[in-house]
């Protein structure tokens, strides 16, 4: 299918230590006219700013950016760097604030363990915090997520955590956004709590907010049908 030059490309931005498998339930249903692709810029750059610049450089023309967690941070930074290129932002379970001191210390402690080769010892006990209790009880789902994170490897976990720790404060430029924005958040997200989404909604003009019931941080894996419905309804404005 030939891409309409006026139709924005849809770029999916994974969260920390994730890859295209984070979007495996979404990719088959996204309209072909968007020529959707998954970026791996977060695997090749060390800062949120450089990741965003790579996304802009490697995907020409107008863009709809759909970012989950850290991917949402990259999407917001891309909108700061090139607001005229952004046709829309879909931000899933993300945070516009800079890193809080307590989280900074927690990540530093985790990095020390990663450097000692204790990846599995850190990831497995903490993975339940990424899911609502109902989904945390789904052993196959949790194991699939653990596999994705462990596949990223030590250096990616260290590099991406440091990028998140040093992320810019996106709140300074969000009020100037004029592109349509979709915000999706799990109602029991413990990693980027609902207040983070409410804060973005208060800053962004005309943001659409979708709350997912009984859902934690891993929206695309926990509630794929609801995420798909929200994305397809929002994307319909370009059809």
Secondary structure by P-SEA (a helix, b strand, c coil): ccccccbbbbbbbbcccccccccccccccccccccbbbbccccccccaaaaaaaaaaacccccbbbbccaaaaaaaaaaaaccccccbbbbcccccccccaaaaaaaaaaaaaaaacccccccccccccccccccccaaaaaaaaaaaaaaacaaaaaaaaaaaaacccccccccccccbbbbbbbcccccccaaaaaaaaacccbbbbbbbcccccccccccaaaaaaaaaaaacccc
